[in-house]
Amino acid sequence: MSKLNDNIEYCPFCHANLQNKPIPEKYRHHFGGATYGSRKIAIYSREEDRTVKWQCPDCKGEWERG
């Protein structure tokens, strides 16, 4: 079983762990060198052409991208 990394993210509402499975080393370059995936859901704005918020997959709470 893999050990969680030190950069664990939590939902600001329900405090669920948003760290996902480890990214295999051979694919990390596609993810900016990240070692773990994220469970948070990106809320995208076509008008702004960027991710503007995140959403928790568990409680559906949304927070501004920061």
ABEGO torsion letter per residue (X at the ends): XBBBBAABBBBAAAGBBABBBBBBAAAAAAAGGBABBBABBBBBBAAAGBBABBBBAAAGBBBBBX
